[in-house]
């Protein structure tokens, strides 16, 4: 009987995890939903810096925010928001000796939105449900990223 109950126990949350509040944000690029982007909320409160919160945008540009990638929501507070999306072109396999097509990676979001020190986007998560204001990251770009 003991084995049945131990398998059903819920996973314990990390020590010190603050109360998390449901949060969702929509990201647009050039007025259209930005699909497949990574959104990160970076707390402006140093005491919350270890609780990384963010999500990935779906086909409607909506990201459900999770803390540490598995706990729904984010702690209450003010955040700077970064948005990243990359694209890989070419082949990274290296299995075709006759091919000169090497893989290249591109950033598809303007650099100022990708870095916490330059992003102009700020949001606040409060107690209760949070449907955060839609974010616009400007026109699409195609900046060469670091080599693979």
N, C-alpha and C positions, 0 to 999 in steps of 0.2 A: 504494500500500500504506500510506503514511503516514496518509492520511485515514481509513482504516478503524480504525487504532489510536487516533487522537486522539478519535474519537467515542465510544469505549468507556471513556475515562479516567473514574475516579470523581471526584466533586467534592471539592476539597480542603477540609478543615476549617479554621476560623479559627485564627490563631496563638494559642497559649495555652489552647486548649480543654482543660479537664481531662478525665481519664478519666470516662466516663459509665457509670452502672450502671442496668440496666432497673428501672423503677419503675411501679407501678400502684396506684391508690387508688380506693376505692368511696365514694360520697357518698350519704347518706340524708337525707331531709327528712321529719320526722314518721314515721320508721320505714320509709318507702318509698324506692326508688331515685329520686334526683334526676336527671332526664333533661335534657340540653342545657345543663348548667351549665359555666361556665368555672372551672377550678381552677388556682391559681398557687402555686408553691412559692417563697418568698422566703427566700434564705439568710440565716442569722444571722451568717455570716462575711463581713465587708466585702470580702475579696479575691475572693469568688465572686459578688458582686452583679451583675456584668455578664453573667452566664450565666443568663438568664431561663429558668425551667423551668415547664411546666404542660401542661394538656390540657383536653379537653372530655369531659363524661360522655356515655356511650351509653345505650341503653334499659335497661341494668341498673345505671346509676349509676356505671359504671366509667370511669376516665380513665387512659389510657396517657400517662405523662409524657414530654415531649419538651423538649429544650433548644433555644432559638431557633426553636421550631416545626418543626424538621426533623431534629434529631439525637436518636435514641432514648435515653432515660434522663436522669439528672441526676447531677451531681457528688456524691460522698460528702459528707455533712455534715448539719447540723441546719437545719430550715426552719420558718418560720411559714407557715401555709396560709390562703389566702383563697379564698372561693367566691362566685361571682356568677352570677345568672341574671336576665335582663330579659325583659319582655313588652311589645309595642307593641299598643295598641288604637286603633282608628279608622283614618282614612285620611290619609296625608301627601301625597297626590297633588296636592291643590289644583286639580284639573281640573273639579270640579263646583261652579260658583258658587252653586248653590242649597243646598248642603250645609253644615251648621255642624259636621259631625263632624270635628274636628281630631285628629290623632294625639297620643296620650299614652303615655309610657313609664313602666313600673313595675318596681321592683326586687322580686324574689320571694324573696330570702334576707335574713334579719335583718341589719341594718347592722353588727353587731359582727363578723360573719364575712366581710364584704366589704372590710375595711380591715386592713392589716398591723399597725397599731398597736393594734388592739382585738381581733383574732381570738385566741381561746384555743387554737386548734388548732396543735399542733406535731408534726412527724414527723422521723424521721431516715432518711436514705438511707445504706446501708452497701455495702461491696464485695459483689458478687454480685447475685442477683435480689432485688427488693424488692416484696413484696405487702404494702403498708402497711395498717395498721389502718383499718377503716371509719370514716368521719367522719359525725357526725350534726350537722346545722345547725339543729335545732329545727323548730318549726312553720312552715308557709308564711306568708309575709307578702305584702302588696301595697302597698308604699310608693311614692308618686309620685316619679318620678325627674326629673332635669333636663329641661326642655322641649327638644323636637327642633328 
